[in-house]
Amino acid sequence: MDTADDSTMHIVIFPWLAFGHLLPCLELAERLAARGHRVSFVSTPHNLARLPPVHPALARLVDLVALPLPRVDGLPDGAESTSDVPHDRFELHRKAFDGLAAPFAAFLDAACAAADGRRKPDWVVADFIHHWVAAAAQDRARCFCPARLASRPRLLGDSHAEQRQAIGHSMSAAPAFEAQHTTEAFATEGASGPSIISRFVQTLTRSRFVAIRSCPELEPDAFPLLARLYGKPAVPLGLLPPQPDGTRKSTEDDATLRWLDAQPAKSVVYVALGTEAPLRVELLRELAHGLELAGTRFLWALRPPVGTDEASIIPGGFAERTGGRGLVTTRWVPQVSVLAHGAVCAFLTHCGWGSIVEGLQFGHPLIMLPTFGNQGPNARLMEGRQVGVPVPRDDKAGHSTETASLERFAPSWWGRRAGCSDRSEKAAGDRGRQRVP
């Protein structure tokens, strides 16, 4: 570690190849650069090209490091982000990602050699499944791991039984279907090798501390327990909310925003269930029926499951029956700009953490339909903070009754949404919403 100037550091950040990780990590990079630190931001060429430009005043301190993603048979050409990959190819995407281990180690060796006179890396930020990044950093720099798996303590294994009991006691129990689906998703090995939880535990073990994309104002009960859970310091990063137009340089010609421009203020429910979680066709069909019967204005960003299209999900005559009050699009949607729009009044979300942060950023109450992974615990946290309400579902089988639920839910929702909006603006606290000047 170079000690030429102890007041500043060189930090390497390598996010997971998903825009829900890339964008907040870029926000973190800019915050660090705003404090005078140099940042090497590592990803693949196509992902870096799709990120918003670094603020001009900070660009000299943020180096974008492109590592080409290795080719893997069966993975579509140019598929570098999870948003480019069908769900049935995710394992191949992780396999290709693991092929970056040697190029990353070579980059870190070159950075540590500091042949160009720049400061050597002091810290490496290794995302949650980057076990080989943490391994490379062990002998070259200090490593820390950003994590959101605090809500899944039972997956850490018997060696963490005491910690799991402590943090688990503070959280409501997961329904049976959610526990089963989570175990299958996180604890099962696949074509890419180690399970997600195995990758996380290896990364955690090799890290000096854990950084959480959250803040004590939002999770006051959980933060005191995190250091016990992980066995090392846990540091809040804040919510790292993205800037509008987060994944495209311009949204001036976006059809969804033009449609919103024509809607009354605070009248549209924005519906988006993420791009990574597997979705059942039956769930999406029920959701379409529910939106039709609820009678509300809506904008639905629909990503049909692999092997299906919009026509196989949306009932015949749906557009005519919704009478122009709804828009369904399967194209890319500038979600942050949509949520910032004055016509939007609520957010029907799958409760991915990034989507929750974006909803809270603009004070929108949440209609919650978790489908996968840690989305269930996220939803229960938001319900406890009274900033959202869940769509009712069968706790044992996980079946949702979106048609009946949304039709019954809509009239009562409007009477409650003002209070939810006020609470959602307060839930994150000022520190959680901080941004780079």
N, C-alpha and C positions, 0 to 999 in steps of 0.2 A: 504493500500500500504506500503510495506516494504521500509524503508529508510536507510538500513544498508550501502548501497553503491550507492550513487546518480549518479555515473559515468556510471553505467550499469543498464539495465532493464531486466525484464522478459516479453516476448511478446508471446501471444497465437495467432496462425494463424489457421483459419478453412476455407479452400477453398471450393467452390462448387465442387460437385463430378463429375468433368469433367477434363480430362487431360489438356485442354486449360486453366484451372484455377489452377490445382494442380502444374503443372510445373513452371509457373512464380512465384507462391507463394513459392515454394521450393527455387527458385532462390533468392527471397526476404529474406527467412529465412537464407540462407547462407550469404547473404550480411550483415544482422544484426549480425549474429554470428561472422563474420569477424571483426566486430567492438566491440566485447566483450560482446554482449548481449546474454542472454539465450532465446531460442525459444522453445515453445511447439507447434509442428505441428500436427494438429488433422485431421484424416480422418478415413476411414474404413480399415479393415485389408488387403483385397485384393488390394485395391488401393495403400496402402503404400508399399506392397510387389512389385508392378510393377514400382515404382519410381526408378530413378537412385540413387545410394548410395550418401550420404552426403560426401563432401570432408573430407578425414581423419583428416585433421588439425582442422576441425570445428565440428566433430561428437560429441565431449564431450559437446558442447553447444546446440545441436539440439536434442530434445527428440521427437521421433515419438510416438504419442498417438493414439492407435487403438480403435475405438468405433464400435462394430459390427452393421451392418445395419439390422434393424428389418425386419422380413419376412412380405410380403404383398401378398395376393392371386392374382395370375396372373402375378407377376413379376418373371422372370426367376431366378433360383438359381444361386448365384454367380454374379448377375448383380449389381455391385456396382458403376461402372462408366457409364456415359451416352453412352460411346462407346460400352457397353455391352447390351444396351437396344434398342429394336426396337422403332421407333418413336411413334407408337400407344400405347406404354407403358410408355411414359415419365411421364404422370401424376401419375402413380403408383410409379415410381421411386421417384418423389417429395414427395409422401405420405409416402414412407418408410423413406426418408430423414427426414421428420418432426418427425418421431419416435425417432430421436436422441436428441430431445430437453431435455428430462429428463436425459439421460446419460451424455450429455454435461454439464448440470447444476451441476450434481454430481461431475464430473471431476473438474469443476471450484471451487466448494466448497472445495474439497480436496486440490487443489493447493493453495487456499487462506489460508487454515489451516496451510500449510507449516510445516507439522509434521516432514518431513525429513530434515528440516533446510534450504531448498532452498528458494530463494527469491519468494515472492508471485507475481502473475501477476500484471503488471502495466498497460498493454494495451492488448486489444483483437481486432484482425483484423477479422471483420465479413463480409463475402462476400455478394454480392448484394441482395440475397433473404433470408439471414439468420436472419429473424426478431427475432426469438426466441433466437438466439445467442446474438444479441444486447440487448434483454430484460434481459437475464441472466447476461450480463456484467454490466448493469446499476448499480446494487447494489454491485458489487464486484470489478470492475476495470473500466478503461476508454476505450471507444470503438471507432474505426474508421472503415469506410466502403470504400473498393475499388469499383470503379464504372466506367462504360463506357456508361452509359445512358445519358450523357450530350448531345448526338446527338438526343435524343428523348424528348426534354423539353415539348412538347405539351401533353405528357402522364402524366405529373405530376399534372394536374388538374387546375381548375380555381384559386385556391389560389396562384398559381405561375404565374399568367398571365403576370405581369410586367417582371419577369425574363425570361419567355418563349419568350416574344416579343424581349427582348434584345439579347438573344443568337440566336434565330431563325432568326433574321435579318442578321446575319453574315453567314448564311448557305444557300445554294441553296435549292429551294423548292423540296420536295419529289414528285415523280409521284403519280398519283391517286392510282394505284394498290398497291404501296408500303405502302402508308398510311393506306389503308384498311387492308392489311395483317398484318401490325404491330399492329394495334389496336386489331385485332383478337388474335394475338399471345401473346401480353403483358397484355391486359386489360380484358381478359375473364377468369372467374373462371372455375375451372375444378374439377376433382375427388380429387385432392390434396387440395382443399379449395381455399384460397385467390389467386387472379391473381398475375402474376409476378410483375406488377407495384405496386400492393398493398403491396406485400412483400418488395419491394425496398423502398417504401415511409416509411413504418414502421421501416425498418433498418436505413434509413437515419435520421429519426426523433430522434432515440435513440443514434445516434453517435455524437462524439465531432467534428470530421472533416472527410473529404472525401479524399481518396488517389486515384489518377488517374494513370493507367498504360500507361503513355505517357510522353511527355516532351514539354516544350515551343518551342523548335526548330522545332518540327514536327507540332504543332498546335498553332502557335503564336497568332492567332486571338481568339481562343476559351478560352485559359487559363485565361485571365483577366476577363472573364465573368462567370467563373464557380463558384466563391465564391458568386456572386449575385444570380446565379441560385439555388444553394443549401442552401444559407442562412447560411453558415459556411465555415471555411477555406478549400481550395482545395490544396492538396499537390501533386506535380508530383513525381512518383516513378521511372521514367525512363521506358524504354521499357521492361526491364527484359528478354532479349533474352535467350532462352534455350541453353544448350550445345548440340553438336551433340550426337546422340544416345539417345535422350531425354527420351523415354519411354521404352527402353529395354537396358539391360546391354551389349549386344553385337549385332552387325549387320554384323559380318564377313561373315556369310553364307546367307545373304539376297539375294534372286534371283533378286530383282529389282536393287540392287547396282551392281551385277555382270553384268546385262544387260547394265547398264550405263557405266561400264568399257569398253565395246566394242564399244561405240559410239564416234564419233569425238567430240573434245572440242567445247563447246558453240553451240551445235546443237539441243538440246532436249528441248521441251516445257513440263514442268511438269504440269499435270492437276489434281486438287483435289478440290472437292466442299464440304469438311467438312464431319462430321459424325453425326451432330445433326439436321441440317435443313432438312425439308421434301422436297423431289425432285420429280417433275413430270416425269413419264416415257417418255412423249413426249419430254420434254426438253433434257433428256439424249440421246434419239434417234437422235434428231437434232444435238446434240453435236458430236455424233459419226460420222454422215454424214459430218459435218463440218471439223472434224479432218481428215477424209479420203480425202476430196476434197482439203484441204489446202496444202497438200503435204509436211508438215513439220514432223520431227521426234517428237515423243511424248511418254511420260510415263503417263498413266491415272490410278490414284488410284480411282477405282469405288466402291462405296457402293450402291448396288441396293436397291430401296425402298422396304418396307415390302411387302411380297407376290409376289415378282418378283425375277428373277435371271439374270445372265449375258446374257444368251441366249435370253431372252425376250427383251433385250435392244440393244445388238450389232447386226447389220444386218448380215445375212448369207454371208459368204465369206469375211467378213471384214478383218480377219487376212491375207488372201491370197492377197487381193487387196492393203493392206498397205505395202506389200512387205518386212516385217521385220523391217520397220522403226518405228513401234509403238509397245508398250506393254501395255496391259490392265490387271490389277490385281485387284481382289476383296479381297486379303489378306491384313493384316496389313502392312503398309508401314512406314519405319523410315523417316518421312518427313524432319526433320532437316538435317539428313545425305544426303538425296536426294538433298535438296536445296544447300547443301555444295559441291556437286559433280561438278567437272569441266566440265562435259558434258552438264549440264543444263544451258540454256540461258534465260529462261523466265518462268513465273509462271501464269497459268490460274487458278484463285482462286475465291471462293465465297465471299471473303473479310471479313471473320471473323477476328477479331482484332489480334488474335494469329497468324494466317496465314500471315497477312500483316507484322507483326513484323518480322517473320521468313524470308519472302521474302526480306524485306529491309536489314535485317542483312547480307545477302550475295549479296546485290546489284542487285537483279533481277528486271527487269521491270515487271509490273503486267498487265495481261489481265484479266479484271474484269467482273464477272458474278454473282452479288449479287442475293440471292434467298430468304432471310428471315431476319426479325428483323432489327438490326442496321447495317446490311451489306451494305445497300444502302448509308447511310450517310458516312460510312467508304470509300466506293468507290468514292464518290464525293470529299471527302477530298483528296484522293490520286490523282484523276484527276486534282484537283486544284494545287497540288504540282508537277504536270507533271512527275509523276513516274509510271503512268499506264494509260491504255485506256479502256473504257467500251465496252463490246460487245453490239451492237445496239439492242434495243427492243422496243416494242410498249408501250408508256408511260401510256396509259389508261388501257389496258388489261394485260400488263406485259409479253406478248408473246415474246419470243426471236426467231430470225431467224438465228440460229447458222450455219446452212448449208451455206446460202448465205453470212452471215457476216464473218465467218472464211475463206471461200474460197476467198472472196474479200479482207479480212483484211491481210492475210498472206504476200503477196508480199510487201505491203507498210510498214508492221511491221518491217521487217529486216532493212529498211533504217533508222528507228527511234530508234531502241532498244539501240544503243550505247549511245545516249544522255540520254535516260531514265535510263540506268544503272548507269551513272555518277550521275544523280540527286537522284536516290534511295539510293545510298551510302551516299549522303550528307544530305538527308531529315531528318534523325533521329538525326543528330548531334553526337558529341563524347559522350556527357553525356547520350544520349539515348541508346548508345550501350555499356555502361560500364558493366563489368562483375566482378564477384568475382575473386580476384587474385588466 
